[in-house]
Amino acid sequence: MKKYVNLPKYWLKSFPFKVNSSHKYSRGQLIVVGGEKEMIGATILSSEAALRTGVGSVKIICNKKTF
């Protein structure tokens, strides 16, 4: 059995931090394809997580009845 260690000191250097002079289109764009109204929570959570980790803009594509 392999053991993996996940500590910030191993990956923090390669994490892309925001630069004050950057704008939302220089930080990348993401499209999230959402499901039905009963399953919209995962779509919202993944979109918010992407924004918090540095994606510049997120577009959600889903059925008209969902929103």
Secondary structure by P-SEA (a helix, b strand, c coil): cbbbbbcccccccccbbbbccccccccbbbbbbbcccccaaaaaaaaaaaaaacccbbbbbcccccc
